[in-house]
Amino acid sequence: MPGKGLLERLENGGSVLVAEGYLWEFERRGYIQQGAHVPEVVLEHPELVKVMHEEFVHAGTDVCEAFTYYGNREKLRFIGREDDLEKLNRMALKMAREVADKTGTLMAGGICNTGVYQPDQPETHDKVRAMYKEQVEWAVDEGADYMIAETIDSLGEAKLALETIQQYGKGMPAVLTLACYIPDETTDEVPIVEACRTLEELGAAVVGLNCGRGPKTMLPLLREIRKACKGPIAALPVTYRTREDCRTFMSLKDPDTGKYAYPINLASCLCSREEIREFAEEAKAIGVNYIGLCCGNAPNYFRELAEVYGRTPEACRYRPNMSFNYIFGDTEKTEQYDAKKLRQYMVTGKE
């Protein structure tokens, strides 16, 4: 295991970078079905999951999070694979642990929103507790350094997640990140800032936001969370161009067709790398010290974030350098290839 744990890395203003978004990336590559979103790739192509961990370490992540998002009992039951539940979780945890040990990164276990929790139905609370308990216990068995509870939209379910980690996690720190959608509140109608402060007061090591919103619409809330919370705060936006009239990536519309882009046409709304870098710069200035990217994440995005936070991962060796390009590069070099006309045809057309 790595020498420094989560809390030690966050001491004295330190930062931790976390690559999430595996589900969306595997769907893009053709290994997860849009709709159910169950991480069956863990069982069917485990070698690819391991490689994705390695790709994000290459790009600068400090954490290998076990790919167990939506790998809970209810989700597997829904697709008829409940018998594979423990196998999927343990395989995901083992792979993350293996890569973390090899690379000196942290390994996190993960639990998430269940789709089961209903505030006014106590029987659903018991069901959620049981689902969280088994996943936390498997994470303990497989040597997780800490637990992430992510994309939870209600304070009630977030409390259950935190309580379960505290009860069964054998001292593992807990990171709680809420999904904030269009209203600045949880789905059980608690202001997001208040919900984060409550979770911190209840003992979460890190609180903040992930998923739901893109960089531009997450930043205003982060400023308020930073004012309200004393400890480390988290920010892991989706990589889409959300704005005030479309605060979530679910509400974005294709700029050409006017149709909702979510879920299969979101490529039309992707952030640029410059926008990801600008987000990281603003987040760092705010005082966000647990930072990453969620749905839409890719290694070239993550490298931008890592560089802003002072990292020089191996991927920096391959960052763009257009001076070597024979068409758009250094004028002295391009002249020998007579690239002026070709560049004109590509960019402006004939005069």
BELUR-V618344 format. One record per residue. N is the residue number from 0. RES is the residue in one small letter. PHI is phi as a letter, one per 20 degrees, with the letter a starting at -180 (NA if undefined). Layout:
BEGIN
n=<N | N>
res=<RES | RES>
phi=<PHI | PHI>
END
This chain:
BEGIN
n=<0 | 1 | 2 | 3 | 4 | 5 | 6 | 7 | 8 | 9 | 10 | 11 | 12 | 13 | 14 | 15 | 16 | 17 | 18 | 19 | 20 | 21 | 22 | 23 | 24 | 25 | 26 | 27 | 28 | 29 | 30 | 31 | 32 | 33 | 34 | 35 | 36 | 37 | 38 | 39 | 40 | 41 | 42 | 43 | 44 | 45 | 46 | 47 | 48 | 49 | 50 | 51 | 52 | 53 | 54 | 55 | 56 | 57 | 58 | 59 | 60 | 61 | 62 | 63 | 64 | 65 | 66 | 67 | 68 | 69 | 70 | 71 | 72 | 73 | 74 | 75 | 76 | 77 | 78 | 79 | 80 | 81 | 82 | 83 | 84 | 85 | 86 | 87 | 88 | 89 | 90 | 91 | 92 | 93 | 94 | 95 | 96 | 97 | 98 | 99 | 100 | 101 | 102 | 103 | 104 | 105 | 106 | 107 | 108 | 109 | 110 | 111 | 112 | 113 | 114 | 115 | 116 | 117 | 118 | 119 | 120 | 121 | 122 | 123 | 124 | 125 | 126 | 127 | 128 | 129 | 130 | 131 | 132 | 133 | 134 | 135 | 136 | 137 | 138 | 139 | 140 | 141 | 142 | 143 | 144 | 145 | 146 | 147 | 148 | 149 | 150 | 151 | 152 | 153 | 154 | 155 | 156 | 157 | 158 | 159 | 160 | 161 | 162 | 163 | 164 | 165 | 166 | 167 | 168 | 169 | 170 | 171 | 172 | 173 | 174 | 175 | 176 | 177 | 178 | 179 | 180 | 181 | 182 | 183 | 184 | 185 | 186 | 187 | 188 | 189 | 190 | 191 | 192 | 193 | 194 | 195 | 196 | 197 | 198 | 199 | 200 | 201 | 202 | 203 | 204 | 205 | 206 | 207 | 208 | 209 | 210 | 211 | 212 | 213 | 214 | 215 | 216 | 217 | 218 | 219 | 220 | 221 | 222 | 223 | 224 | 225 | 226 | 227 | 228 | 229 | 230 | 231 | 232 | 233 | 234 | 235 | 236 | 237 | 238 | 239 | 240 | 241 | 242 | 243 | 244 | 245 | 246 | 247 | 248 | 249 | 250 | 251 | 252 | 253 | 254 | 255 | 256 | 257 | 258 | 259 | 260 | 261 | 262 | 263 | 264 | 265 | 266 | 267 | 268 | 269 | 270 | 271 | 272 | 273 | 274 | 275 | 276 | 277 | 278 | 279 | 280 | 281 | 282 | 283 | 284 | 285 | 286 | 287 | 288 | 289 | 290 | 291 | 292 | 293 | 294 | 295 | 296 | 297 | 298 | 299 | 300 | 301 | 302 | 303 | 304 | 305 | 306 | 307 | 308 | 309 | 310 | 311 | 312 | 313 | 314 | 315 | 316 | 317 | 318 | 319 | 320 | 321 | 322 | 323 | 324 | 325 | 326 | 327 | 328 | 329 | 330 | 331 | 332 | 333 | 334 | 335 | 336 | 337 | 338 | 339 | 340 | 341 | 342 | 343 | 344 | 345 | 346 | 347 | 348 | 349 | 350>
res=<m | p | g | k | g | l | l | e | r | l | e | n | g | g | s | v | l | v | a | e | g | y | l | w | e | f | e | r | r | g | y | i | q | q | g | a | h | v | p | e | v | v | l | e | h | p | e | l | v | k | v | m | h | e | e | f | v | h | a | g | t | d | v | c | e | a | f | t | y | y | g | n | r | e | k | l | r | f | i | g | r | e | d | d | l | e | k | l | n | r | m | a | l | k | m | a | r | e | v | a | d | k | t | g | t | l | m | a | g | g | i | c | n | t | g | v | y | q | p | d | q | p | e | t | h | d | k | v | r | a | m | y | k | e | q | v | e | w | a | v | d | e | g | a | d | y | m | i | a | e | t | i | d | s | l | g | e | a | k | l | a | l | e | t | i | q | q | y | g | k | g | m | p | a | v | l | t | l | a | c | y | i | p | d | e | t | t | d | e | v | p | i | v | e | a | c | r | t | l | e | e | l | g | a | a | v | v | g | l | n | c | g | r | g | p | k | t | m | l | p | l | l | r | e | i | r | k | a | c | k | g | p | i | a | a | l | p | v | t | y | r | t | r | e | d | c | r | t | f | m | s | l | k | d | p | d | t | g | k | y | a | y | p | i | n | l | a | s | c | l | c | s | r | e | e | i | r | e | f | a | e | e | a | k | a | i | g | v | n | y | i | g | l | c | c | g | n | a | p | n | y | f | r | e | l | a | e | v | y | g | r | t | p | e | a | c | r | y | r | p | n | m | s | f | n | y | i | f | g | d | t | e | k | t | e | q | y | d | a | k | k | l | r | q | y | m | v | t | g | k | e>
phi=<NA | f | f | d | e | g | f | f | f | e | f | l | n | f | c | c | d | c | e | d | n | f | g | f | f | f | f | f | e | n | c | c | e | f | p | f | m | e | f | f | g | g | e | e | b | g | f | f | f | f | f | f | g | f | f | f | f | g | e | p | f | e | c | d | e | g | e | d | f | m | e | d | g | f | f | f | f | f | d | m | c | g | f | e | g | f | g | g | f | f | f | f | f | f | f | f | f | f | f | f | f | f | d | m | e | e | c | d | e | b | c | b | g | d | m | d | f | c | g | e | c | g | f | f | f | f | f | f | g | f | f | f | g | f | f | f | f | f | f | f | g | e | n | f | e | a | d | d | d | c | l | e | e | c | f | g | f | f | f | f | f | f | g | f | f | f | e | d | e | l | n | f | f | d | d | d | d | e | e | d | e | f | f | e | b | f | f | e | m | d | g | g | f | f | f | f | f | f | f | f | f | e | o | f | f | b | c | r | c | b | m | m | d | e | g | f | e | e | g | g | f | f | f | f | f | f | f | e | d | e | e | f | c | d | b | c | f | f | d | c | e | f | b | f | e | b | f | d | f | f | e | f | d | f | f | e | e | m | e | g | e | f | d | e | d | f | g | f | c | f | f | e | f | f | f | f | f | f | f | f | f | f | f | f | f | f | o | f | d | c | c | a | c | d | g | n | g | b | g | f | f | f | f | f | f | f | f | f | e | n | e | c | f | g | f | f | g | d | f | g | b | f | f | e | e | f | d | d | e | g | g | f | f | f | f | f | d | l | e | g | f | f | f | f | f | f | d | d | n | f | f>
END
